[in-house]
Structure formats: structure tokens, C-alpha cells
Amino acid sequence: MQNTNRTILNVSELNAEVSLLLKQGFPLLWVEGEISNFSRPASGHFYFSLKDSSAQIRCAMFKNRNMHIDVKPKNGLKVLVRGRIGLYESRGEFQLIAEHMEDAGAGLLQKQFEELKAKLAAKGWFDALFKKKLPTFPQQIGIISSPTGAALRDILNVLKRRSPQIPILIYPASVQGARAAIELESAVRQANLDKSCDVLIIARGGGSIEDLAAFNDENLASALYVTDIPIISGIGHEIDFTIADFIVDQRAPTPSAAAELVSPDSTQLRSNLHHLEQKMQRAMLLTLKQNSERFIWLSKRLQQKKPSYQLQQQSQRLDEFQIRLKQQMQLLLANKSNTVEALSKQLQTGSPNRLIATKQQKLLQLTTLLQHAIEAKLNHKKSTLALQLVKLDAMSPLKTLERGYAIVRDENKQRVISSISQVKAGEQINIRVKDGEIVSQVI
């Protein structure tokens, strides 16, 4: 109703105006508080109050919104609610229309996790360039975990099954609670200081983000980053990721998987070793067979060459060279003698002093040439003879004996022994070396 002096609103109009002002005046916002008076009627909507130590506000969250949240609301749960300020016009009650809800503790931890992750990523601490390679055959494995936790038992069971020969060093540390991050950091730094292990496992079982908070500590991340020992993480379940997982050199989905990654399978190694041993034996037998066949072939070839026959041939050729050399020298001397005789006759016939002097000079020259020719011929023949003697000496079996080889024959020296199959234990054998013979007995 309206008159000339004032505007009069009924209650419904007033609440509508207030509701409009609230919606327009407040943007979408976050509110933190503790749930109380929670109810969920058959409609599926949530009705509850958010309170702190000194105030509270009524809240409503409709079904089309609450069906997408992960948190299970209950009285006493501290939550973060995103929503808009509104008014329940039928009662004129100020309220918050919630659109999203999450656990306040988990939300804060997740926010801190994302901030630290972004900070360390910007520093390059997650880069693959700085990741160390895990040893293929570790000499000692270090484990950083709770000494009473199931994760440690799982790791020890896997290592005992796969590599019972590898010693294990445990660095005990809390994996949950107020001091967990400090103890984990201290264990990592102590292991790096000891240098007793060539690989480390840092592990714990699964849990919520609150349970894994110790592994999202910046000081622990720093200790993991600067360590010289390769580290593998096995924290939580496969879907759980922590800052430590991004820092370490390799992440395993579970503690048991981490143990498998650092331990060689003894059964498989024994199988591989057996295979290599058989392969080596086959190769050795083949080599021995090939060398034996070559030795037999060379022995037969040596017998065919008959060194004594070759020696006779070379000796005969040497005699032939000597005879030919003597004949050549006699023929040359005869020719020169004839020349001298002819010149003498000419000298006697002509008998001029000048001619005699000229002829004498020429005779002297010819005599010198003759001597040089004879010496050159003799030197050539001597060189040829020496070369033949060197070749002959090189082919002599005595030279072979001088190099440390020996000829093994039977007791009567009638048969050369070239294989162990030709003798029996107790038999005597004759061994010819460079300066004598040795009589031995086969043992």
C-alpha cells in the first residue's frame, strides 16, 4: 500500500529486496567453519550451520551441488565452503548457499603442497638431468622408514625373497606426526654422511594427505636433493604423490615395488649364470677341438716336408754352387792367361820401349780389373752361400728345439707322440730338447 507521504512494503517484498541486495553486494566467497546441526532430508539437500568460537551462520547446499563433493559432512567437521550470501525469504533468515565443500585441513595441506611443488619445480629440483641411476647390483641397501610399520615388513620380505645375500641397514624414523619430517630429514642426512649404502629406500604405507604431510616438508626435500646416494621412494599407494616422490631419483608405486626395483632377482641371476657357463663350456670345447685339428694338420704337414730331406737338398745345391764357382774361376784365369801370353808375344815381336811401357801399364790395369772381378764374384758367391746357409739353418729342427720346443717319442725312440691318447700311466717316454734328451715316466 502506498500513500502520498511514504512507501510501505509488506514482509515478502522486504525480504525479496534484502535478498537481491545480498546477492548483488557479495561475490562468490570462501568461508571456513565447523559443521553443526547437520541434516539431510529425503530431498537430498544439506542443511547445516557453520560456526566458529563466537558466531554461526545457517547454510544450505542443494542436491545438484552436494552430489559432486568428496567430503562426507558431519557435525564437528571443520570445512571450507564456497558459496554466495543469500536470504531464506520465507523466514527472513540470513544464510549461505553452498556450491562446494572440502575438508579444511586437507584443503590447506593441498594448497601448501601445490605451492611448495611449484616453488621447487621452478628451482629445477625435479629435472631428470639431476636424477642418479640406481645401481644394478647394490652392495648394501639402506631403508628409511618406521621400524614398526607394515611398509618396512613388506620391503624386508621382498628383499629376502629376491636378494637375501645383500646386507640391509635400517635408518629408523617416524613417518607420521609432529616430529616425522625432522626425523626423516635427519635419517637422510645421516645416511649420506655414513656412505655405507649405495642405494636408499624411503617408504611408508598409504594414508590421507594429512598422514603423508611429513613427506611434503621443504627441509626433507632439500636433504633428498643434495644427497650423493641414489634414492627410490615407495610412499603410500600408487595414486599418492608427495614432494619427496618428485625429488628422489626414482618413484615406486608402493614400498614392495621399491624393494623390487633395487634388488636383482637371485633366481634369474642364477639362471643367467648357468646359461653363460654352458655357453662358455661350449666355446672352450670348440676352441680346443679347432686347435687340436690344426695341430694334427701342422704335424702332418711337417712330416710331409721331411726336414732331413730338405737338408740334403740344400747341401747338394751348396756343393753344386761350389763346383760352378770353381769352374768359373778357372775359366776366367785361363782367359786372362791367354791374354797375357798374347801380349807377351806382341811385346817380343815389336820390342819398342814405349810400347812395352804402355803394354805394361795396360797389363797392370787388366790385372787390377781381374782381381776386382774375381773378388766381386767371390763376394757375390759368398753372400749367396751365406743366405742359403741362413735359410737352411732356419729350417733346421734344431732351431725349433732352441726356442723351447721339444720332440716327445716313445721309450725306443721309434714313434713320435703327438696326443695323450698314445701313452698310458707308467710308460716311459723320451723327450728331446736342444742340448740333450730327458727320459720321463707318465704319471
LUMVOMAR-191226 format. One record per residue (C-alpha): residue in three letters; chain; x, y, z. Coordinates in steps of 0.02 Angstrom, whole numbers, m for minus. Layout:
<site "ala", "A", <X, Y, Z>>,
...
//
This chain:
<site "met", "A", <0, 0, 0>>,
<site "gln", "A", <65, 173, m42>>,
<site "asn", "A", <7, 349, 9>>,
<site "thr", "A", <74, 519, m33>>,
<site "asn", "A", <196, 526, 114>>,
<site "arg", "A", <281, 355, 125>>,
<site "thr", "A", <315, 188, 38>>,
<site "ile", "A", <254, 37, 134>>,
<site "leu", "A", <322, m138, 94>>,
<site "asn", "A", <248, m299, 154>>,
<site "val", "A", <363, m432, 230>>,
<site "ser", "A", <381, m533, 71>>,
<site "glu", "A", <431, m378, m29>>,
<site "leu", "A", <556, m326, 104>>,
<site "asn", "A", <638, m498, 110>>,
<site "ala", "A", <645, m502, m81>>,
<site "glu", "A", <732, m332, m85>>,
<site "val", "A", <856, m384, 50>>,
<site "ser", "A", <890, m549, m40>>,
<site "leu", "A", <925, m454, m202>>,
<site "leu", "A", <1043, m333, m114>>,
<site "leu", "A", <1138, m477, m33>>,
<site "lys", "A", <1161, m569, m197>>,
<site "gln", "A", <1219, m412, m286>>,
<site "gly", "A", <1330, m349, m144>>,
<site "phe", "A", <1428, m507, m106>>,
<site "pro", "A", <1526, m606, m237>>,
<site "leu", "A", <1563, m792, m228>>,
<site "leu", "A", <1669, m817, m71>>,
<site "trp", "A", <1751, m947, 41>>,
<site "val", "A", <1701, m972, 222>>,
<site "glu", "A", <1788, m1083, 349>>,
<site "gly", "A", <1697, m1155, 498>>,
<site "glu", "A", <1639, m1307, 596>>,
<site "ile", "A", <1481, m1400, 545>>,
<site "ser", "A", <1339, m1410, 672>>,
<site "asn", "A", <1153, m1453, 663>>,
<site "phe", "A", <1184, m1553, 505>>,
<site "ser", "A", <1032, m1633, 423>>,
<site "arg", "A", <994, m1717, 257>>,
<site "pro", "A", <807, m1740, 224>>,
<site "ala", "A", <732, m1853, 91>>,
<site "ser", "A", <757, m1717, m40>>,
<site "gly", "A", <946, m1747, m32>>,
<site "his", "A", <985, m1565, 11>>,
<site "phe", "A", <1108, m1523, 151>>,
<site "tyr", "A", <1056, m1405, 290>>,
<site "phe", "A", <1183, m1358, 424>>,
<site "ser", "A", <1264, m1216, 519>>,
<site "leu", "A", <1444, m1156, 508>>,
<site "lys", "A", <1513, m1091, 670>>,
<site "asp", "A", <1671, m1029, 749>>,
<site "ser", "A", <1709, m983, 929>>,
<site "ser", "A", <1591, m833, 931>>,
<site "ala", "A", <1465, m841, 788>>,
<site "gln", "A", <1371, m953, 667>>,
<site "ile", "A", <1280, m944, 500>>,
<site "arg", "A", <1144, m1052, 425>>,
<site "cys", "A", <1193, m1143, 266>>,
<site "ala", "A", <1104, m1239, 128>>,
<site "met", "A", <1183, m1349, m4>>,
<site "phe", "A", <1064, m1417, m136>>,
<site "lys", "A", <1072, m1592, m206>>,
<site "asn", "A", <1135, m1541, m378>>,
<site "arg", "A", <1290, m1470, m291>>,
<site "asn", "A", <1323, m1588, m146>>,
<site "met", "A", <1324, m1743, m256>>,
<site "his", "A", <1493, m1689, m329>>,
<site "ile", "A", <1593, m1664, m169>>,
<site "asp", "A", <1718, m1788, m93>>,
<site "val", "A", <1699, m1741, 89>>,
<site "lys", "A", <1567, m1825, 199>>,
<site "pro", "A", <1493, m1686, 306>>,
<site "lys", "A", <1456, m1721, 490>>,
<site "asn", "A", <1439, m1622, 649>>,
<site "gly", "A", <1606, m1562, 715>>,
<site "leu", "A", <1696, m1572, 547>>,
<site "lys", "A", <1796, m1418, 502>>,
<site "val", "A", <1766, m1374, 318>>,
<site "leu", "A", <1795, m1243, 185>>,
<site "val", "A", <1635, m1191, 96>>,
<site "arg", "A", <1622, m1091, m63>>,
<site "gly", "A", <1456, m1005, m90>>,
<site "arg", "A", <1350, m848, m104>>,
<site "ile", "A", <1264, m747, 31>>,
<site "gly", "A", <1076, m755, 20>>,
<site "leu", "A", <914, m742, 119>>,
<site "tyr", "A", <785, m876, 154>>,
<site "glu", "A", <639, m763, 116>>,
<site "ser", "A", <502, m870, 194>>,
<site "arg", "A", <582, m849, 366>>,
<site "gly", "A", <687, m696, 335>>,
<site "glu", "A", <843, m792, 386>>,
<site "phe", "A", <1016, m741, 327>>,
<site "gln", "A", <1106, m893, 253>>,
<site "leu", "A", <1249, m955, 144>>,
<site "ile", "A", <1204, m1051, m15>>,
<site "ala", "A", <1349, m1175, m31>>,
<site "glu", "A", <1411, m1231, m201>>,
<site "his", "A", <1569, m1326, m149>>,
<site "met", "A", <1638, m1403, 10>>,
<site "glu", "A", <1805, m1480, 58>>,
<site "asp", "A", <1893, m1534, 216>>,
<site "ala", "A", <1978, m1380, 288>>,
<site "gly", "A", <2132, m1475, 344>>,
<site "ala", "A", <2153, m1566, 178>>,
<site "gly", "A", <2121, m1408, 80>>,
<site "leu", "A", <2255, m1310, 171>>,
<site "leu", "A", <2380, m1452, 156>>,
<site "gln", "A", <2341, m1471, m29>>,
<site "lys", "A", <2366, m1285, m55>>,
<site "gln", "A", <2532, m1291, 36>>,
<site "phe", "A", <2581, m1445, m65>>,
<site "glu", "A", <2545, m1359, m230>>,
<site "glu", "A", <2638, m1201, m179>>,
<site "leu", "A", <2793, m1298, m124>>,
<site "lys", "A", <2786, m1406, m280>>,
<site "ala", "A", <2782, m1253, m392>>,
<site "lys", "A", <2924, m1172, m294>>,
<site "leu", "A", <3040, m1323, m306>>,
<site "ala", "A", <2996, m1354, m488>>,
<site "ala", "A", <3047, m1175, m527>>,
<site "lys", "A", <3216, m1211, m446>>,
<site "gly", "A", <3239, m1361, m560>>,
<site "trp", "A", <3243, m1488, m419>>,
<site "phe", "A", <3127, m1607, m514>>,
<site "asp", "A", <3229, m1605, m676>>,
<site "ala", "A", <3278, m1776, m746>>,
<site "leu", "A", <3453, m1705, m778>>,
<site "phe", "A", <3492, m1720, m592>>,
<site "lys", "A", <3422, m1895, m567>>,
<site "lys", "A", <3551, m2026, m519>>,
<site "lys", "A", <3548, m2202, m590>>,
<site "leu", "A", <3505, m2343, m470>>,
<site "pro", "A", <3645, m2474, m453>>,
<site "thr", "A", <3612, m2639, m541>>,
<site "phe", "A", <3695, m2742, m404>>,
<site "pro", "A", <3694, m2644, m240>>,
<site "gln", "A", <3820, m2696, m107>>,
<site "gln", "A", <3710, m2632, 37>>,
<site "ile", "A", <3534, m2562, 40>>,
<site "gly", "A", <3478, m2429, 163>>,
<site "ile", "A", <3296, m2412, 217>>,
<site "ile", "A", <3222, m2254, 294>>,
<site "ser", "A", <3054, m2296, 372>>,
<site "ser", "A", <2961, m2330, 533>>,
<site "pro", "A", <3036, m2484, 618>>,
<site "thr", "A", <2861, m2541, 669>>,
<site "gly", "A", <2770, m2503, 506>>,
<site "ala", "A", <2698, m2626, 381>>,
<site "ala", "A", <2799, m2543, 242>>,
<site "leu", "A", <2964, m2600, 318>>,
<site "arg", "A", <2900, m2778, 337>>,
<site "asp", "A", <2845, m2781, 156>>,
<site "ile", "A", <3014, m2716, 97>>,
<site "leu", "A", <3111, m2842, 202>>,
<site "asn", "A", <3003, m2986, 138>>,
<site "val", "A", <3035, m2937, m43>>,
<site "leu", "A", <3223, m2915, m17>>,
<site "lys", "A", <3235, m3082, 75>>,
<site "arg", "A", <3146, m3169, m68>>,
<site "arg", "A", <3241, m3087, m211>>,
<site "ser", "A", <3415, m3047, m142>>,
<site "pro", "A", <3446, m3124, 28>>,
<site "gln", "A", <3634, m3100, 5>>,
<site "ile", "A", <3625, m2909, 8>>,
<site "pro", "A", <3651, m2832, 182>>,
<site "ile", "A", <3521, m2707, 240>>,
<site "leu", "A", <3545, m2553, 350>>,
<site "ile", "A", <3389, m2477, 430>>,
<site "tyr", "A", <3380, m2292, 474>>,
<site "pro", "A", <3226, m2283, 589>>,
<site "ala", "A", <3116, m2129, 579>>,
<site "ser", "A", <2936, m2082, 615>>,
<site "val", "A", <2831, m2069, 458>>,
<site "gln", "A", <2683, m1978, 535>>,
<site "gly", "A", <2662, m1848, 670>>,
<site "ala", "A", <2739, m1685, 728>>,
<site "arg", "A", <2921, m1745, 726>>,
<site "ala", "A", <2910, m1857, 573>>,
<site "ala", "A", <2981, m1731, 449>>,
<site "ile", "A", <3129, m1690, 563>>,
<site "glu", "A", <3170, m1874, 592>>,
<site "leu", "A", <3157, m1915, 407>>,
<site "glu", "A", <3271, m1770, 362>>,
<site "ser", "A", <3397, m1823, 495>>,
<site "ala", "A", <3395, m2003, 432>>,
<site "val", "A", <3428, m1949, 252>>,
<site "arg", "A", <3573, m1836, 302>>,
<site "gln", "A", <3647, m1971, 416>>,
<site "ala", "A", <3640, m2100, 276>>,
<site "asn", "A", <3726, m1979, 158>>,
<site "leu", "A", <3859, m1945, 289>>,
<site "asp", "A", <3890, m2130, 326>>,
<site "lys", "A", <3914, m2179, 142>>,
<site "ser", "A", <3880, m2358, 197>>,
<site "cys", "A", <3744, m2392, 68>>,
<site "asp", "A", <3744, m2370, m120>>,
<site "val", "A", <3555, m2352, m132>>,
<site "leu", "A", <3419, m2291, m11>>,
<site "ile", "A", <3233, m2330, 2>>,
<site "ile", "A", <3121, m2203, 89>>,
<site "ala", "A", <2950, m2278, 120>>,
<site "arg", "A", <2788, m2286, 217>>,
<site "gly", "A", <2614, m2357, 190>>,
<site "gly", "A", <2465, m2268, 116>>,
<site "gly", "A", <2363, m2132, 201>>,
<site "ser", "A", <2274, m1967, 182>>,
<site "ile", "A", <2361, m1806, 138>>,
<site "glu", "A", <2373, m1769, 324>>,
<site "asp", "A", <2459, m1937, 353>>,
<site "leu", "A", <2585, m1902, 214>>,
<site "ala", "A", <2618, m1722, 267>>,
<site "ala", "A", <2794, m1763, 331>>,
<site "phe", "A", <2848, m1809, 155>>,
<site "asn", "A", <2793, m1637, 91>>,
<site "asp", "A", <2918, m1546, 201>>,
<site "glu", "A", <3039, m1424, 117>>,
<site "asn", "A", <3185, m1467, 231>>,
<site "leu", "A", <3165, m1652, 191>>,
<site "ala", "A", <3157, m1608, 6>>,
<site "ser", "A", <3321, m1513, 23>>,
<site "ala", "A", <3406, m1661, 109>>,
<site "leu", "A", <3346, m1779, m28>>,
<site "tyr", "A", <3405, m1661, m165>>,
<site "val", "A", <3585, m1641, m101>>,
<site "thr", "A", <3619, m1823, m56>>,
<site "asp", "A", <3751, m1915, m158>>,
<site "ile", "A", <3667, m2085, m139>>,
<site "pro", "A", <3532, m2137, m265>>,
<site "ile", "A", <3361, m2139, m179>>,
<site "ile", "A", <3199, m2225, m226>>,
<site "ser", "A", <3033, m2185, m143>>,
<site "gly", "A", <2892, m2303, m102>>,
<site "ile", "A", <2768, m2190, m13>>,
<site "gly", "A", <2585, m2231, 4>>,
<site "his", "A", <2483, m2311, m134>>,
<site "glu", "A", <2503, m2293, m322>>,
<site "ile", "A", <2389, m2140, m328>>,
<site "asp", "A", <2479, m2049, m187>>,
<site "phe", "A", <2609, m1918, m235>>,
<site "thr", "A", <2718, m1817, m116>>,
<site "ile", "A", <2854, m1688, m138>>,
<site "ala", "A", <2981, m1824, m94>>,
<site "asp", "A", <2920, m1926, m243>>,
<site "phe", "A", <2965, m1784, m361>>,
<site "ile", "A", <3138, m1755, m282>>,
<site "val", "A", <3203, m1934, m272>>,
<site "asp", "A", <3293, m2018, m416>>,
<site "gln", "A", <3150, m2142, m447>>,
<site "arg", "A", <2974, m2164, m380>>,
<site "ala", "A", <2894, m2333, m349>>,
<site "pro", "A", <2705, m2350, m329>>,
<site "thr", "A", <2720, m2449, m166>>,
<site "pro", "A", <2856, m2497, m39>>,
<site "ser", "A", <2859, m2675, m107>>,
<site "ala", "A", <2884, m2610, m284>>,
<site "ala", "A", <3029, m2502, m223>>,
<site "ala", "A", <3113, m2656, m148>>,
<site "glu", "A", <3093, m2750, m313>>,
<site "leu", "A", <3171, m2606, m411>>,
<site "val", "A", <3331, m2602, m307>>,
<site "ser", "A", <3357, m2790, m287>>,
<site "pro", "A", <3412, m2908, m425>>,
<site "asp", "A", <3316, m3072, m434>>,
<site "ser", "A", <3436, m3207, m372>>,
<site "thr", "A", <3339, m3344, m458>>,
<site "gln", "A", <3351, m3257, m626>>,
<site "leu", "A", <3534, m3217, m597>>,
<site "arg", "A", <3573, m3399, m560>>,
<site "ser", "A", <3481, m3450, m718>>,
<site "asn", "A", <3578, m3322, m821>>,
<site "leu", "A", <3742, m3378, m742>>,
<site "his", "A", <3706, m3560, m782>>,
<site "his", "A", <3666, m3513, m962>>,
<site "leu", "A", <3828, m3415, m979>>,
<site "glu", "A", <3927, m3558, m902>>,
<site "gln", "A", <3857, m3681, m1028>>,
<site "lys", "A", <3893, m3559, m1169>>,
<site "met", "A", <4072, m3537, m1109>>,
<site "gln", "A", <4099, m3725, m1097>>,
<site "arg", "A", <4036, m3750, m1275>>,
<site "ala", "A", <4151, m3611, m1336>>,
<site "met", "A", <4301, m3687, m1245>>,
<site "leu", "A", <4267, m3861, m1315>>,
<site "leu", "A", <4250, m3790, m1490>>,
<site "thr", "A", <4414, m3694, m1473>>,
<site "leu", "A", <4504, m3847, m1407>>,
<site "lys", "A", <4437, m3951, m1549>>,
<site "gln", "A", <4489, m3824, m1680>>,
<site "asn", "A", <4663, m3806, m1605>>,
<site "ser", "A", <4684, m3993, m1594>>,
<site "glu", "A", <4634, m4015, m1776>>,
<site "arg", "A", <4756, m3878, m1827>>,
<site "phe", "A", <4895, m3958, m1727>>,
<site "ile", "A", <4865, m4125, m1813>>,
<site "trp", "A", <4865, m4040, m1983>>,
<site "leu", "A", <5027, m3948, m1946>>,
<site "ser", "A", <5108, m4109, m1884>>,
<site "lys", "A", <5062, m4199, m2043>>,
<site "arg", "A", <5125, m4055, m2148>>,
<site "leu", "A", <5289, m4055, m2052>>,
<site "gln", "A", <5309, m4241, m2084>>,
<site "gln", "A", <5275, m4216, m2268>>,
<site "lys", "A", <5409, m4082, m2279>>,
<site "lys", "A", <5540, m4205, m2210>>,
<site "pro", "A", <5670, m4084, m2139>>,
<site "ser", "A", <5810, m4211, m2165>>,
<site "tyr", "A", <5768, m4224, m2349>>,
<site "gln", "A", <5762, m4034, m2365>>,
<site "leu", "A", <5932, m4025, m2279>>,
<site "gln", "A", <6005, m4149, m2404>>,
<site "gln", "A", <5934, m4049, m2549>>,
<site "gln", "A", <6009, m3887, m2487>>,
<site "ser", "A", <6177, m3970, m2454>>,
<site "gln", "A", <6179, m4039, m2631>>,
<site "arg", "A", <6139, m3868, m2703>>,
<site "leu", "A", <6281, m3794, m2600>>,
<site "asp", "A", <6403, m3920, m2674>>,
<site "glu", "A", <6340, m3879, m2848>>,
<site "phe", "A", <6369, m3693, m2819>>,
<site "gln", "A", <6545, m3726, m2758>>,
<site "ile", "A", <6587, m3830, m2914>>,
<site "arg", "A", <6516, m3698, m3030>>,
<site "leu", "A", <6611, m3562, m2939>>,
<site "lys", "A", <6775, m3657, m2957>>,
<site "gln", "A", <6743, m3687, m3143>>,
<site "gln", "A", <6706, m3503, m3172>>,
<site "met", "A", <6865, m3451, m3083>>,
<site "gln", "A", <6971, m3574, m3184>>,
<site "leu", "A", <6893, m3516, m3347>>,
<site "leu", "A", <6923, m3335, m3303>>,
<site "leu", "A", <7104, m3368, m3255>>,
<site "ala", "A", <7132, m3464, m3417>>,
<site "asn", "A", <7062, m3320, m3521>>,
<site "lys", "A", <7172, m3195, m3433>>,
<site "ser", "A", <7324, m3306, m3451>>,
<site "asn", "A", <7294, m3318, m3638>>,
<site "thr", "A", <7281, m3131, m3648>>,
<site "val", "A", <7443, m3110, m3554>>,
<site "glu", "A", <7529, m3236, m3666>>,
<site "ala", "A", <7469, m3147, m3824>>,
<site "leu", "A", <7529, m2981, m3761>>,
<site "ser", "A", <7696, m3054, m3717>>,
<site "lys", "A", <7716, m3119, m3894>>,
<site "gln", "A", <7671, m2949, m3964>>,
<site "leu", "A", <7797, m2869, m3848>>,
<site "gln", "A", <7932, m2988, m3902>>,
<site "thr", "A", <7889, m2959, m4084>>,
<site "gly", "A", <7883, m2768, m4078>>,
<site "ser", "A", <8005, m2736, m3936>>,
<site "pro", "A", <7991, m2544, m3933>>,
<site "asn", "A", <8016, m2472, m3759>>,
<site "arg", "A", <7867, m2356, m3768>>,
<site "leu", "A", <7754, m2496, m3824>>,
<site "ile", "A", <7823, m2602, m3685>>,
<site "ala", "A", <7787, m2469, m3557>>,
<site "thr", "A", <7611, m2445, m3624>>,
<site "lys", "A", <7577, m2628, m3626>>,
<site "gln", "A", <7648, m2647, m3452>>,
<site "gln", "A", <7530, m2511, m3389>>,
<site "lys", "A", <7384, m2592, m3478>>,
<site "leu", "A", <7434, m2759, m3407>>,
<site "leu", "A", <7435, m2685, m3234>>,
<site "gln", "A", <7261, m2613, m3261>>,
<site "leu", "A", <7196, m2776, m3328>>,
<site "thr", "A", <7272, m2867, m3181>>,
<site "thr", "A", <7185, m2748, m3061>>,
<site "leu", "A", <7020, m2768, m3151>>,
<site "leu", "A", <7043, m2955, m3148>>,
<site "gln", "A", <7074, m2955, m2961>>,
<site "his", "A", <6922, m2842, m2931>>,
<site "ala", "A", <6815, m2952, m3041>>,
<site "ile", "A", <6873, m3107, m2952>>,
<site "glu", "A", <6843, m3028, m2781>>,
<site "ala", "A", <6671, m2965, m2832>>,
<site "lys", "A", <6624, m3136, m2899>>,
<site "leu", "A", <6689, m3220, m2744>>,
<site "asn", "A", <6595, m3098, m2630>>,
<site "his", "A", <6434, m3125, m2728>>,
<site "lys", "A", <6451, m3312, m2717>>,
<site "lys", "A", <6493, m3299, m2531>>,
<site "ser", "A", <6338, m3191, m2500>>,
<site "thr", "A", <6230, m3314, m2595>>,
<site "leu", "A", <6306, m3457, m2498>>,
<site "ala", "A", <6280, m3369, m2330>>,
<site "leu", "A", <6097, m3332, m2374>>,
<site "gln", "A", <6068, m3514, m2419>>,
<site "leu", "A", <6151, m3567, m2256>>,
<site "val", "A", <6037, m3449, m2157>>,
<site "lys", "A", <5884, m3520, m2243>>,
<site "leu", "A", <5947, m3695, m2214>>,
<site "asp", "A", <5980, m3658, m2032>>,
<site "ala", "A", <5807, m3580, m2009>>,
<site "met", "A", <5725, m3738, m2074>>,
<site "ser", "A", <5827, m3849, m1958>>,
<site "pro", "A", <5725, m3933, m1821>>,
<site "leu", "A", <5869, m3895, m1703>>,
<site "lys", "A", <5819, m3712, m1709>>,
<site "thr", "A", <5644, m3759, m1654>>,
<site "leu", "A", <5719, m3852, m1506>>,
<site "glu", "A", <5821, m3699, m1459>>,
<site "arg", "A", <5660, m3595, m1443>>,
<site "gly", "A", <5598, m3707, m1303>>,
<site "tyr", "A", <5502, m3838, m1402>>,
<site "ala", "A", <5534, m4025, m1379>>,
<site "ile", "A", <5507, m4186, m1476>>,
<site "val", "A", <5419, m4321, m1375>>,
<site "arg", "A", <5448, m4502, m1428>>,
<site "asp", "A", <5414, m4672, m1354>>,
<site "glu", "A", <5540, m4765, m1248>>,
<site "asn", "A", <5625, m4843, m1400>>,
<site "lys", "A", <5626, m4678, m1498>>,
<site "gln", "A", <5530, m4763, m1637>>,
<site "arg", "A", <5369, m4663, m1632>>,
<site "val", "A", <5332, m4476, m1609>>,
<site "ile", "A", <5197, m4444, m1477>>,
<site "ser", "A", <5075, m4305, m1527>>,
<site "ser", "A", <4923, m4348, m1417>>,
<site "ile", "A", <4894, m4402, m1238>>,
<site "ser", "A", <4793, m4546, m1308>>,
<site "gln", "A", <4959, m4625, m1367>>,
<site "val", "A", <5028, m4653, m1191>>,
<site "lys", "A", <4972, m4736, m1031>>,
<site "ala", "A", <5016, m4706, m850>>,
<site "gly", "A", <5178, m4789, m801>>,
<site "glu", "A", <5254, m4789, m976>>,
<site "gln", "A", <5422, m4710, m1008>>,
<site "ile", "A", <5444, m4577, m1140>>,
<site "asn", "A", <5596, m4492, m1219>>,
<site "ile", "A", <5597, m4301, m1231>>,
<site "arg", "A", <5723, m4223, m1350>>,
<site "val", "A", <5771, m4042, m1307>>,
<site "lys", "A", <5905, m3929, m1383>>,
<site "asp", "A", <6052, m3995, m1283>>,
<site "gly", "A", <6006, m4174, m1244>>,
<site "glu", "A", <5870, m4298, m1202>>,
<site "ile", "A", <5760, m4324, m1050>>,
<site "val", "A", <5686, m4492, m1002>>,
<site "ser", "A", <5520, m4469, m909>>,
<site "gln", "A", <5380, m4577, m842>>,
<site "val", "A", <5196, m4541, m874>>,
<site "ile", "A", <5102, m4509, m711>>,
//
